[in-house]
Amino acid sequence: MKGILGRKLGMTQVFTVDGNLIPVTVVEVNPNVVLQKKTVETDGYEAVQLGYEDVKEQRSNKPSIGHAKKAETAPKKYIREFKADELFGLEVGAEVKADIFEAGDVVDVTGTSKGHGYTGTIARYNAHRGPESHGGSKNVRHIGSLATTGRNNGRIEKNTPMPGQDGGYRTTNQNLTVIKVNAEEGYILIKGNVPGPRKGLVEIKTTVKPVKKVKVEELVSNAAAAAEAE
């Protein structure tokens, strides 16, 4: 499994040479640093620990500074682990850039979804409203009947949709296709939407689904578009 950390910048669209429009999410991917390699002998499992975004030493603590110095780098704001299948050949201190992926790779993207605060079942679970006719029920936006699972003791089942915190949780969008990678400018274009707000941290990793790579249509280059406009 390959993986890298980045920040979601927002969505845009690109065009193929055949004129098809592809909605994409732009993810800023600056170099990640390998902070540690975990092995079965020392840790009980294999993984590669990546760090992202430098932090000033005066804003860090001694354990974090010492951990980063083993990799000869600055303390990191974000540290995540990835399965060591394809990354285990990297040495501690090595940089992982956006070109670890290429166009056509199928990935899973994990992030923290946008928080919407405390909401009802209509906003949270797309529930229907109650009847609004004259003389009808006054239960228009309330949750409605709960203990309706066939029991006669009024027991409410677990996971029954109710009002509560909407968003702000860790979630993963699977089976997304990498459309373009630019390691020099540090970004990856991913087809469709990914979790989180703008500038939110995301983890891009090889999908757990069976299909790991698909064919991607050629995109219209900026140079060709500029020449056509002239």
DRENBABA-457310 format. One record per atom (N, C-alpha, C): x, y, z. Coordinates in steps of 0.02 Angstrom, whole numbers, padded with zeros to 5 digits, always signed. Layout:
XYZ;...
***
This chain:
+00042-00060+00000;+00000+00000+00000;+00044+00063+00000;+00030+00108-00046;+00063+00173-00047;+00020+00224-00011;+00050+00274+00018;+00011+00326+00051;+00050+00390+00058;+00012+00445+00066;+00043+00511+00073;-00008+00558+00104;+00017+00610+00137;-00026+00660+00169;-00027+00723+00127;-00084+00758+00128;-00090+00821+00091;-00147+00862+00119;-00160+00918+00087;-00214+00963+00108;-00262+00974+00050;-00326+00967+00063;-00377+00980+00013;-00382+01055+00001;-00376+01075-00063;-00380+01146-00080;-00448+01166-00107;-00485+01119-00136;-00550+01136-00165;-00562+01096-00228;-00616+01113-00262;-00633+01076-00323;-00629+01121-00385;-00616+01089-00442;-00616+01124-00505;-00635+01073-00559;-00622+01088-00621;-00637+01041-00674;-00583+01043-00727;-00572+00986-00759;-00524+00981-00814;-00559+00949-00873;-00529+00957-00932;-00560+00931-00993;-00512+00882-01027;-00541+00831-01057;-00501+00783-01096;-00496+00808-01168;-00452+00777-01206;-00444+00798-01276;-00507+00783-01317;-00550+00738-01291;-00612+00723-01326;-00669+00771-01306;-00654+00818-01261;-00703+00867-01241;-00744+00848-01181;-00726+00794-01146;-00763+00773-01087;-00740+00813-01026;-00788+00832-00984;-00772+00869-00923;-00765+00820-00865;-00714+00830-00824;-00703+00788-00766;-00699+00833-00704;-00745+00825-00656;-00740+00863-00594;-00685+00833-00550;-00641+00874-00524;-00584+00849-00485;-00575+00890-00421;-00547+00857-00371;-00525+00891-00310;-00450+00901-00313;-00428+00962-00297;-00357+00978-00297;-00330+00967-00226;-00280+00923-00221;-00248+00909-00156;-00176+00932-00159;-00159+00978-00115;-00090+01002-00110;-00048+00949-00074;+00005+00927-00106;+00047+00874-00077;+00119+00897-00077;+00141+00925-00020;+00211+00942-00011;+00247+00879+00013;+00314+00877+00007;+00350+00816+00026;+00336+00794+00098;+00321+00729+00106;+00316+00697+00171;+00385+00668+00189;+00397+00660+00253;+00461+00632+00276;+00449+00568+00315;+00488+00517+00300;+00484+00454+00337;+00516+00464+00406;+00475+00463+00459;+00500+00474+00526;+00520+00409+00561;+00487+00354+00543;+00502+00291+00578;+00477+00232+00536;+00513+00176+00541;+00492+00113+00510;+00478+00064+00566;+00417+00041+00571;+00398-00005+00624;+00402-00077+00597;+00430-00121+00638;+00440-00190+00616;+00406-00238+00665;+00398-00300+00643;+00367-00351+00684;+00409-00365+00746;+00475-00363+00738;+00520-00379+00794;+00514-00327+00850;+00510-00263+00832;+00511-00211+00884;+00442-00186+00903;+00395-00187+00856;+00329-00157+00869;+00271-00206+00861;+00284-00265+00834;+00231-00314+00826;+00194-00309+00760;+00209-00259+00719;+00178-00252+00653;+00224-00209+00610;+00210-00209+00545;+00251-00170+00498;+00212-00110+00474;+00244-00052+00478;+00213+00010+00454;+00267+00062+00443;+00250+00112+00403;+00295+00168+00391;+00260+00231+00417;+00295+00268+00458;+00267+00328+00488;+00290+00389+00449;+00242+00428+00424;+00257+00488+00385;+00239+00551+00425;+00281+00603+00417;+00267+00667+00448;+00255+00720+00395;+00211+00768+00411;+00191+00819+00362;+00187+00887+00395;+00216+00937+00365;+00216+01007+00386;+00260+01018+00447;+00311+01060+00438;+00358+01075+00491;+00325+01117+00546;+00350+01107+00606;+00330+01147+00664;+00393+01176+00696;+00391+01239+00716;+00448+01269+00750;+00463+01232+00815;+00527+01226+00830;+00546+01188+00891;+00517+01218+00954;+00512+01286+00957;+00485+01317+01017;+00410+01304+01026;+00378+01279+00972;+00307+01261+00976;+00296+01186+00981;+00351+01150+00990;+00347+01078+00996;+00371+01058+01065;+00374+00992+01078;+00400+00968+01142;+00462+00924+01131;+00496+00908+01185;+00560+00872+01179;+00552+00803+01147;+00501+00764+01165;+00494+00699+01132;+00485+00705+01056;+00445+00753+01034;+00434+00763+00963;+00497+00786+00927;+00534+00830+00960;+00596+00855+00930;+00647+00798+00924;+00653+00758+00977;+00700+00702+00975;+00681+00650+00924;+00616+00637+00917;+00591+00588+00868;+00607+00612+00797;+00598+00677+00785;+00611+00704+00718;+00685+00706+00702;+00727+00717+00753;+00799+00721+00742;+00828+00654+00718;+00796+00599+00735;+00819+00534+00711;+00814+00530+00635;+00766+00568+00608;+00757+00570+00535;+00791+00632+00505;+00827+00670+00548;+00862+00730+00526;+00814+00779+00493;+00759+00793+00527;+00710+00839+00501;+00680+00878+00559;+00637+00927+00543;+00604+00967+00594;+00544+00930+00622;+00521+00947+00682;+00459+00917+00709;+00401+00928+00660;+00355+00880+00658;+00301+00883+00610;+00234+00895+00645;+00190+00930+00610;+00124+00945+00636;+00078+00884+00634;+00085+00845+00579;+00042+00786+00571;+00086+00725+00562;+00069+00672+00597;+00105+00608+00591;+00053+00553+00582;+00062+00514+00529;+00016+00458+00515;+00056+00397+00494;+00025+00339+00503;+00057+00276+00483;+00021+00245+00425;+00060+00212+00382;+00032+00176+00324;+00061+00106+00324;+00022+00059+00299;+00048-00010+00292;+00111-00009+00250;+00158-00053+00268;+00225-00047+00241;+00237-00086+00177;+00184-00108+00143;+00193-00150+00084;+00242-00120+00033;+00224-00061+00007;+00263-00030-00046;+00310+00025-00022;+00301+00047+00040;+00342+00101+00067;+00400+00077+00109;+00402+00012+00122;+00452-00013+00170;+00523-00008+00144;+00531-00001+00079;+00598+00006+00052;+00629+00075+00064;+00589+00123+00087;+00614+00190+00101;+00652+00191+00167;+00704+00232+00170;+00743+00239+00231;+00715+00295+00274;+00730+00293+00339;+00710+00347+00384;+00742+00412+00361;+00703+00465+00355;+00728+00529+00331;+00715+00541+00258;+00694+00489+00222;+00680+00497+00150;+00616+00537+00139;+00613+00572+00083;+00554+00612+00065;+00508+00572+00020;+00443+00579+00032;+00392+00549-00010;+00355+00605-00044;+00357+00607-00110;+00326+00661-00148;+00263+00636-00185;+00229+00683-00217;+00166+00668-00250;+00173+00616-00304;+00233+00611-00334;+00241+00564-00390;+00245+00491-00368;+00232+00478-00302;+00225+00409-00281;+00162+00379-00313;+00115+00424-00331;+00055+00403-00368;+00062+00428-00440;+00022+00400-00485;+00021+00422-00554;-00051+00419-00579;-00063+00452-00635;-00130+00454-00664;-00155+00383-00677;-00216+00370-00656;-00245+00304-00665;-00246+00262-00602;-00207+00281-00551;-00209+00245-00488;-00277+00254-00454;-00302+00201-00425;-00365+00205-00387;-00348+00209-00313;-00376+00259-00279;-00356+00273-00210;-00416+00280-00165;-00403+00273-00100;-00451+00290-00048;-00426+00352-00013;-00470+00400-00001;-00450+00463+00031;-00487+00470+00097;-00448+00480+00151;-00476+00486+00218;-00467+00557+00244;-00518+00584+00275;-00514+00650+00304;-00568+00658+00357;-00571+00717+00387;-00622+00734+00436;-00677+00773+00402;-00738+00747+00402;-00793+00778+00366;-00810+00846+00396;-00842+00888+00356;-00862+00954+00379;-00911+00948+00437;-00900+00987+00489;-00945+00986+00547;-01004+01033+00536;-01064+01010+00550;-01124+01051+00542;-01161+01062+00608;-01129+01044+00664;-01160+01056+00728;-01216+01007+00743;-01259+01026+00790;-01315+00984+00811;-01373+00994+00762;-01394+00941+00729;-01447+00946+00680;-01500+00892+00692;-01557+00901+00662;-01611+00852+00667;-01604+00797+00616;-01653+00752+00615;-01648+00693+00571;-01657+00712+00498;-01689+00768+00484;-01699+00787+00414;-01632+00807+00383;-01594+00848+00417;-01529+00869+00391;-01477+00814+00399;-01483+00775+00453;-01430+00726+00469;-01438+00661+00430;-01500+00639+00420;-01511+00575+00388;-01558+00579+00327;-01575+00639+00305;-01618+00648+00247;-01687+00617+00258;-01713+00624+00319;-01779+00597+00335;-01834+00641+00303;-01893+00612+00296;-01950+00649+00267;-01984+00691+00321;-02015+00745+00299;-02056+00784+00345;-02123+00751+00356;-02156+00771+00410;-02223+00745+00424;-02275+00783+00383;-02339+00762+00386;-02393+00796+00349;-02403+00867+00372;-02414+00912+00324;-02421+00982+00340;-02490+01010+00322;-02538+00965+00308;-02605+00989+00289;-02642+01016+00350;-02697+01053+00337;-02736+01082+00391;-02767+01026+00432;-02760+01031+00498;-02788+00981+00542;-02747+00918+00546;-02690+00917+00512;-02648+00858+00513;-02604+00855+00574;-02555+00812+00571;-02509+00804+00626;-02468+00867+00637;-02452+00880+00700;-02408+00937+00715;-02334+00915+00713;-02325+00851+00700;-02256+00824+00698;-02229+00833+00627;-02203+00893+00612;-02179+00908+00545;-02104+00892+00538;-02064+00917+00584;-01992+00906+00580;-01966+00865+00639;-02010+00840+00681;-01988+00799+00737;-01967+00729+00712;-01939+00691+00757;-01911+00627+00738;-01964+00574+00722;-02023+00578+00752;-02076+00529+00738;-02070+00468+00783;-02104+00414+00764;-02107+00354+00805;-02039+00319+00806;-02021+00293+00865;-01955+00262+00874;-01960+00187+00888;-02001+00167+00936;-02003+00097+00957;-02052+00058+00913;-02034+00048+00850;-02079+00016+00802;-02048-00045+00769;-02009-00082+00807;-01974-00140+00778;-02010-00206+00791;-02074-00203+00813;-02111-00264+00825;-02110-00286+00897;-02070-00255+00939;-02068-00273+01010;-02126-00239+01046;-02148-00265+01101;-02202-00235+01138;-02179-00203+01203;-02113-00198+01211;-02088-00167+01272;-02061-00097+01261;-02073-00069+01203;-02052+00000+01189;-01977+00008+01185;-01942-00044+01166;-01869-00040+01164;-01846-00005+01100;-01801+00044+01107;-01773+00079+01049;-01708+00045+01030;-01703+00024+00967;-01644-00013+00943;-01584+00033+00937;-01525+00003+00941;-01463+00040+00930;-01461+00064+00857;-01425+00120+00847;-01415+00149+00781;-01480+00176+00750;-01531+00188+00791;-01592+00221+00766;-01575+00293+00749;-01592+00317+00690;-01577+00387+00671;-01610+00436+00719;-01570+00479+00749;-01595+00529+00796;-01557+00594+00785;-01583+00649+00813;-01545+00712+00810;-01478+00705+00845;-01429+00744+00824;-01364+00742+00857;-01311+00776+00816;-01248+00765+00833;-01191+00796+00798;-01188+00772+00726;-01187+00819+00680;-01184+00801+00609;-01116+00821+00581;-01078+00772+00556;-01012+00787+00528;-00960+00792+00582;-00899+00810+00560;-00844+00816+00606;-00815+00750+00627;-00825+00698+00586;-00798+00632+00603;-00752+00608+00547;-00710+00560+00563;-00663+00532+00515;-00701+00487+00466;-00691+00498+00402;-00726+00459+00352;-00681+00450+00291;-00698+00400+00250;-00657+00382+00192;-00700+00377+00130;-00679+00409+00076;-00710+00400+00010;-00667+00351-00029;-00698+00297-00051;-00660+00244-00084;-00668+00245-00160;-00622+00210-00193;-00625+00200-00265;-00623+00266-00304;-00580+00311-00285;-00571+00374-00322;-00511+00367-00368;-00515+00400-00426;-00463+00393-00477;-00418+00454-00478;-00352+00443-00478;-00304+00498-00486;-00304+00518-00560;-00318+00581-00573;-00322+00606-00642;-00256+00636-00665;-00222+00670-00619;-00158+00702-00638;-00114+00710-00576;-00048+00703-00586;+00000+00714-00531;+00053+00762-00555;+00068+00813-00515;+00121+00860-00531;+00165+00867-00468;+00220+00830-00467;+00264+00830-00408;+00302+00896-00402;+00318+00928-00458;+00356+00991-00456;+00316+01046-00422;+00253+01052-00441;+00211+01103-00410;+00175+01077-00348;+00179+01012-00336;+00154+00984-00274;+00079+00979-00269;+00048+00946-00318;-00025+00936-00312;-00046+00871-00347;-00103+00845-00326;-00134+00787-00358;-00206+00804-00372;-00229+00788-00433;-00300+00796-00451;-00334+00729-00444;-00388+00727-00404;-00425+00665-00392;-00496+00674-00416;-00520+00628-00455;-00588+00632-00483;-00640+00628-00427;-00687+00675-00429;-00741+00675-00379;-00722+00715-00317;-00761+00704-00264;-00751+00743-00203;-00716+00700-00150;-00681+00733-00105;-00648+00699-00049;-00672+00731+00016;-00666+00695+00072;-00694+00721+00135;-00658+00783+00160;-00694+00824+00198;-00664+00880+00234;-00674+00948+00202;-00658+01000+00241;-00662+01069+00216;-00600+01087+00177;-00599+01147+00150;-00538+01171+00117;-00482+01177+00168;-00423+01159+00146;-00362+01158+00188;-00364+01103+00241;-00413+01058+00237;-00415+01003+00284;-00364+00950+00265;-00336+00916+00316;-00287+00864+00304;-00322+00802+00276;-00291+00771+00226;-00317+00709+00197;-00261+00658+00190;-00279+00595+00194;-00232+00540+00183;-00252+00506+00118;-00205+00503+00072;-00216+00469+00008;-00178+00403+00009;-00213+00348-00001;-00180+00283+00000;-00210+00237-00053;-00173+00187-00072;-00196+00138-00121;-00262+00107-00097;-00310+00101-00142;-00375+00075-00122;-00370+00003-00098;-00417-00015-00054;-00421-00084-00030;-00463-00127-00078;-00494-00094-00127;-00535-00130-00175;-00491-00169-00224;-00520-00218-00259;-00478-00261-00303;-00445-00224-00361;-00481-00176-00391;-00453-00141-00449;-00409-00084-00424;-00344-00087-00439;-00296-00038-00415;-00278+00015-00467;-00294+00002-00530;-00274+00049-00583;-00324+00046-00640;-00340+00105-00668;-00386+00110-00725;-00355+00155-00778;-00384+00153-00837;-00359+00196-00891;-00389+00266-00884;-00347+00316-00894;-00369+00386-00889;-00360+00420-00956;-00411+00458-00977;-00408+00493-01041;-00356+00550-01037;-00327+00566-01094;-00277+00620-01097;-00311+00687-01087;-00280+00729-01047;-00308+00795-01032;-00282+00847-01080;-00323+00900-01088;-00302+00957-01128;-00249+00995-01088;-00190+01006-01116;-00137+01042-01081;-00150+01117-01084;-00122+01153-01035;-00129+01226-01033;-00098+01259-01094;-00041+01232-01117;-00007+01260-01174;-00051+01254-01237;-00082+01195-01245;-00125+01185-01304;-00186+01230-01301;-00214+01238-01241;-00272+01281-01233;-00255+01354-01249;-00196+01376-01227;-00175+01445-01239;-00163+01457-01314;-00133+01407-01348;-00121+01413-01420;-00187+01416-01458;-00236+01377-01435;-00301+01376-01469;-00336+01443-01461;-00328+01473-01401;-00361+01537-01388;-00331+01592-01431;-00267+01587-01446;-00236+01638-01487;-00258+01631-01560;
***
